[in-house]
């Protein structure tokens, strides 16, 4: 047994190591723990008492095969996570909360709530800032720098201005904004903010930001658009050169399951209808996309799209009624 190794660990680190061992396995004997920690069984008993004094329910199981186990308890002390671990965990849970897998979102939100209950006060404040400043439309997004995400989440929470470098055409310019919400799409993270230099609402991709910082200037929140809807419509309108609105004869949830969130906005119109704001590279492609949904639909705008629908319908009708000449079956 290497007693020197136990002395080198130091009491605090050794107790934390003991806690980690108790979390890894249901039951440990005293000699097993002493061997793993490189100390005597008496030192293990003292360290167990230290954990109990901190509030951890370490139980001693008597008899053959007995030992120590970490019992269940609703009032566990603060979870031992450093800042990076807490941020990474919160980001992962938030990504799951906006995911596309059935029931994964509810489970992620429940886990985030449990995480909030056991984090130390300082880290709990940071994670709440993150969870309270994030909205979502879709899942499966690419990773984002957690430090950027956390800096902007704090700025949203504290209502202070933020600054960052952002590409604009061939240049990279410094932007000054009043950050409102972080929005997770099905592919990327965005910030909805009021652009102070352009005097209007804008959304920014987090993966394109550099030199992100929160300022000390506080701002009074303005009446703001719905964050997720604003970003979704903005992203979809930038992706495609042609935009249109359709009235689709199907429930909104049914149509949302058929169209990527970044490609179209689906709004309910009662229980059996929905409005689809969609786009494509051409009018014909736009018509084909909504046609392939398999539902009856009406064109709301633009007017030229209705004309194009009629023209394509005439072509399709002509193609369906044209009779091909019978093949010549005579022998040569």
C-alpha positions in Angstrom: 0.0 0.0 0.0 1.4 3.4 -1.0 0.8 5.6 1.9 3.0 8.4 0.6 0.7 8.7 -2.5 -2.2 9.3 -0.1 -0.3 12.0 1.8 0.5 13.8 -1.5 -3.1 14.0 -2.5 -4.1 16.4 0.3 -7.2 16.1 2.3 -9.5 18.1 0.0 -8.5 16.3 -3.2 -8.6 12.9 -1.5 -12.1 13.5 -0.2 -13.2 14.6 -3.7 -11.6 11.4 -5.1 -13.5 9.4 -2.5 -16.7 11.0 -3.5 -16.0 10.2 -7.2 -15.4 6.5 -6.3 -18.7 6.3 -4.4 -20.5 7.7 -7.4 -19.0 5.2 -9.7 -20.1 2.0 -7.9 -22.9 1.0 -5.7 -20.8 -0.4 -2.8 -17.2 -0.3 -1.8 -15.5 -2.1 1.1 -13.3 -0.1 3.5 -10.1 -1.9 2.4 -11.0 -1.4 -1.3 -11.3 2.4 -0.8 -8.2 2.5 1.3 -6.2 0.7 -1.4 -7.6 3.0 -4.2 -6.8 6.1 -2.2 -3.5 4.9 -0.8 -4.4 5.5 2.8 -5.4 3.5 5.8 -8.9 2.3 6.6 -9.0 4.7 9.5 -8.3 7.6 7.1 -11.1 6.4 4.9 -13.5 6.5 7.9 -12.4 10.1 8.7 -12.9 11.1 5.1 -16.4 9.5 5.1 -17.3 11.6 8.1 -16.1 14.7 6.2 -18.4 13.9 3.3 -21.3 13.4 5.8 -20.5 16.7 7.4 -20.8 18.3 3.9 -24.3 16.7 3.6 -23.5 13.7 1.4 -25.5 10.7 2.6 -22.8 8.1 2.8 -24.1 4.9 4.4 -22.2 2.2 6.1 -23.5 -1.3 5.3 -22.7 -3.8 8.0 -22.1 -7.6 7.8 -20.4 -9.8 5.2 -20.0 -8.0 1.9 -20.7 -4.7 3.6 -18.9 -1.4 3.1 -19.8 2.2 2.1 -22.4 3.4 -0.4 -23.7 6.8 -1.4 -27.4 6.8 -0.5 -30.2 8.6 -2.2 -31.1 12.0 -0.9 -33.2 15.0 -2.2 -30.9 17.6 -0.5 -27.6 16.8 -2.0 -24.9 19.5 -1.7 -23.8 21.5 -4.7 -22.7 19.6 -7.7 -19.0 19.8 -8.3 -18.7 21.3 -11.8 -16.2 24.0 -12.9 -17.3 26.8 -15.1 -16.4 25.1 -18.4 -18.1 21.9 -17.4 -21.3 23.7 -16.3 -21.4 25.7 -19.6 -20.8 22.7 -21.7 -23.4 20.7 -19.9 -26.0 23.5 -20.2 -25.2 24.0 -23.9 -25.7 20.3 -24.6 -28.9 20.2 -22.7 -30.3 23.2 -24.5 -29.3 21.7 -27.8 -31.2 18.6 -26.8 -34.2 20.7 -25.7 -34.5 22.0 -29.2 -33.7 18.7 -30.9 -35.8 16.8 -33.4 -35.9 13.5 -31.6 -39.3 12.7 -30.1 -39.4 13.2 -26.3 -35.7 14.3 -26.2 -36.6 17.9 -25.7 -38.7 17.3 -22.5 -36.0 15.0 -21.1 -33.3 17.7 -21.7 -35.4 20.4 -20.1 -36.0 18.1 -17.0 -32.3 17.5 -16.8 -31.5 21.2 -17.1 -33.9 21.8 -14.2 -32.2 19.2 -12.1 -28.8 20.7 -13.0 -30.0 24.1 -11.9 -31.1 22.7 -8.5 -27.7 21.2 -7.5 -25.3 23.7 -9.0 -23.5 26.2 -6.7 -25.1 29.6 -6.5 -22.5 31.2 -8.8 -22.8 28.6 -11.5 -26.5 28.4 -11.2 -26.8 32.1 -12.0 -24.7 31.6 -15.1 -26.7 28.6 -16.4 -30.0 30.4 -15.7 -28.7 33.2 -17.8 -28.1 30.8 -20.6 -31.4 29.0 -20.4 -33.4 32.1 -20.0 -31.9 33.7 -23.1 -32.3 30.9 -25.6 -35.1 30.0 -27.9 -35.3 27.4 -30.6 -36.8 26.3 -33.9 -35.4 22.9 -34.9 -32.5 20.7 -33.8 -29.3 19.1 -35.0 -27.3 22.4 -35.1 -23.6 22.8 -35.4 -21.5 23.4 -32.2 -20.8 27.0 -31.1 -18.0 28.4 -28.9 -19.5 28.2 -25.4 -17.6 31.3 -24.3 -19.3 33.3 -27.0 -22.6 31.8 -26.1 -22.2 32.5 -22.4 -21.0 36.1 -23.0 -24.0 36.9 -25.1 -26.4 35.1 -22.7 -25.1 37.2 -19.9 -25.5 40.4 -21.9 -29.1 39.4 -22.7 -29.8 38.7 -19.0 -28.1 41.8 -17.7 -29.5 44.1 -20.5 -26.1 45.5 -21.4 -24.8 46.4 -24.8 -22.6 43.9 -26.6 -20.0 44.3 -29.3 -18.4 42.0 -31.9 -16.6 42.0 -35.2 -18.9 40.8 -38.0 -18.3 40.3 -41.8 -20.3 42.7 -44.0 -19.6 42.1 -47.7 -15.8 42.0 -48.1 -15.2 43.9 -44.9 -15.3 43.0 -41.2 -16.9 45.7 -39.1 -17.5 46.3 -35.4 -21.1 46.0 -34.5 -22.7 47.6 -31.4 -26.0 46.0 -30.4 -28.6 45.6 -27.7 -28.8 41.8 -27.4 -32.3 40.4 -26.9 -32.3 36.6 -27.4 -30.2 33.8 -28.5 -32.0 31.6 -31.1 -31.0 28.0 -32.0 -32.1 27.0 -35.5 -31.9 23.6 -37.0 -28.4 24.4 -38.2 -26.9 27.3 -36.4 -27.1 29.7 -33.4 -28.2 33.3 -33.9 -28.4 36.4 -31.8 -31.5 38.7 -32.2 -30.4 42.2 -31.3 -31.1 45.8 -32.0 -28.3 47.2 -34.1 -27.5 50.6 -32.7 -25.6 51.8 -35.9 -28.5 50.8 -38.2 -31.3 51.6 -35.8 -33.2 48.4 -36.6 -33.5 44.8 -35.5 -31.0 42.3 -36.9 -30.0 38.7 -36.4 -26.4 37.6 -36.4 -24.8 34.1 -36.7 -22.7 33.3 -33.7 -20.2 31.3 -35.8 -19.3 34.4 -37.8 -18.6 36.6 -34.8 -15.2 37.4 -33.5 -13.9 39.4 -30.6 -17.2 39.2 -28.7 -17.5 41.3 -25.6 -20.2 42.6 -23.3 -20.1 46.3 -22.4 -21.0 48.1 -19.2 -23.7 50.3 -20.8 -27.2 49.2 -19.8 -30.2 49.7 -22.0 -33.9 49.8 -21.6 -35.5 46.9 -23.5 -37.5 47.9 -26.5 -40.7 46.3 -27.7 -39.3 43.3 -29.6 -40.5 40.9 -32.2 -40.9 37.2 -31.4 -37.3 36.0 -31.5 -37.6 32.6 -33.0 -40.2 33.7 -35.6 -38.1 36.7 -36.6 -34.9 34.8 -37.0 -36.6 31.9 -38.8 -38.3 34.2 -41.4 -35.1 36.2 -41.8 -33.0 33.1 -42.4 -35.5 31.6 -44.8 -35.8 34.8 -46.8 -32.0 35.1 -47.2 -31.6 31.5 -48.4 -33.9 31.7 -51.4 -34.3 34.4 -54.0 -38.0 33.7 -54.5 -40.5 33.8 -51.7 -44.2 33.0 -51.5 -47.1 32.3 -49.2 -49.4 29.3 -49.5 -52.5 28.3 -47.7 -52.1 24.5 -47.2 -55.0 22.3 -46.3 -53.3 20.3 -43.6 -52.6 20.8 -39.9 -49.5 22.9 -39.1 -47.8 20.1 -37.2 -48.2 17.8 -40.1 -46.6 20.3 -42.5 -43.8 21.3 -40.1 -42.7 17.6 -40.1 -42.3 17.8 -43.9 -40.4 21.0 -44.3 -37.0 21.9 -42.8 -37.4 24.8 -40.3 -34.7 26.9 -42.0 -36.5 26.6 -45.4 -40.0 27.7 -44.5 -42.2 29.2 -41.8 -45.5 27.3 -41.0 -48.2 29.1 -39.2 -51.5 27.5 -38.0 -54.8 28.7 -39.5 -57.1 26.8 -37.3 -56.9 23.1 -36.7 -57.0 21.9 -40.3 -55.2 24.7 -42.3 -51.8 26.4 -42.1 -50.0 29.2 -43.9 -46.6 28.3 -45.4 -44.0 31.0 -46.1 -41.6 29.2 -48.4 -38.9 29.8 -50.9 -36.9 28.3 -53.7 -34.5 29.2 -56.5 -37.3 29.5 -59.1 -41.0 29.8 -59.2 -41.4 26.3 -60.7 -39.3 24.8 -57.9 -41.4 26.5 -55.3 -44.6 25.1 -56.8 -43.1 21.6 -57.1 -42.0 21.7 -53.4 -45.4 22.5 -52.1 -47.1 20.2 -54.6 -45.0 17.3 -53.3 -46.3 17.8 -49.8 -49.3 16.0 -51.0 -51.9 18.4 -49.7 -54.4 20.7 -51.4 -53.1 24.3 -51.4 -53.8 27.8 -52.6 -51.4 30.6 -53.6 -51.7 33.7 -51.5 -48.9 35.7 -53.1 -47.1 36.8 -55.1 -49.7 37.2 -57.9 -47.3 36.0 -60.6 -47.0 32.6 -58.9 -50.8 32.0 -59.4 -50.3 32.7 -63.1 -47.3 30.3 -63.2 -49.4 27.6 -61.5 -52.1 27.9 -64.2 -49.5 27.7 -67.0 -47.9 24.6 -65.4 -51.4 23.1 -64.9 -52.2 23.5 -68.6 -48.9 21.9 -69.6 -49.6 18.9 -67.2 -53.1 18.6 -68.6 -51.9 18.6 -72.1 -49.2 16.0 -71.3 -51.9 13.8 -69.8 -54.3 14.0 -72.8 -51.9 13.8 -75.6 -52.3 10.5 -77.5 -49.0 9.1 -78.9 -49.2 7.5 -82.3 -49.4 3.7 -82.3 -46.2 2.0 -83.1 -45.8 0.6 -86.6 -46.1 -3.2 -86.3 -45.6 -4.0 -90.0 -42.8 -6.3 -90.9 -40.0 -4.5 -92.8 
